[in-house]
Amino acid sequence: VHGLGWSRLSGGPFYEARQAGIGALVERMQRWSREDPVFDVPPLLRAALESGDDIDAALRRGKAGAVRTG
């Protein structure tokens, strides 16, 4: 992660994803997944997109049943 320019001090990849928005992240992942299925968009991100880019709201609504936390 650090080698790609995402050091902890800069906020890391999650900070950049939040800045771009979940919609942009999902769009990128869909393009990437055409070449490698490891980039399939996880249910939590799809649910967050439906919840207005809010991962916490997606978890509260139970839209990400396949996602386990903790």
C-alpha positions in Angstrom: 0.0 0.0 0.0 2.8 2.4 0.9 4.6 1.7 -2.3 1.6 2.8 -4.3 1.6 6.2 -2.7 -1.1 5.4 -0.1 0.8 5.9 3.1 -1.0 5.9 6.5 -0.2 9.6 6.8 -2.0 10.5 3.6 -5.1 8.6 4.7 -4.6 5.4 2.8 -6.7 3.9 0.1 -10.0 4.2 2.0 -9.5 8.0 2.3 -9.0 8.2 -1.4 -12.1 6.1 -2.0 -14.2 8.3 0.2 -12.9 11.4 -1.6 -13.8 9.9 -5.0 -17.1 8.5 -3.8 -18.4 5.0 -3.6 -20.0 5.3 -7.0 -16.7 6.0 -8.7 -15.0 3.2 -6.8 -17.7 0.7 -7.8 -17.4 1.9 -11.4 -13.7 1.3 -11.4 -14.0 -2.1 -9.8 -16.5 -3.1 -12.4 -14.0 -2.2 -15.2 -11.2 -4.0 -13.4 -13.3 -7.1 -12.7 -13.6 -7.7 -16.5 -9.9 -8.6 -16.4 -9.7 -10.2 -13.0 -12.6 -11.4 -10.9 -10.8 -10.6 -7.7 -12.1 -7.0 -8.2 -15.8 -8.1 -8.2 -17.7 -5.5 -6.3 -18.6 -6.7 -2.8 -22.2 -6.7 -1.6 -21.4 -4.1 1.0 -20.2 -1.5 -1.6 -23.2 -2.2 -3.8 -25.5 -1.7 -0.8 -23.7 1.4 0.2 -24.2 2.8 -3.3 -27.9 2.2 -2.9 -27.7 4.0 0.5 -26.3 7.2 -0.9 -22.6 6.3 -0.5 -23.1 5.4 3.2 -21.5 2.1 4.3 -22.9 2.5 7.8 -26.4 3.0 6.5 -26.1 0.0 4.3 -25.1 -2.1 7.3 -28.0 -0.8 9.4 -30.5 -1.6 6.6 -29.2 -5.1 6.4 -28.6 -4.8 2.7 -25.2 -6.5 3.0 -26.3 -9.8 4.4 -23.3 -11.6 2.9 -20.9 -9.2 4.7 -19.6 -10.2 8.1 -18.2 -7.7 10.5 -16.1 -8.5 13.5 
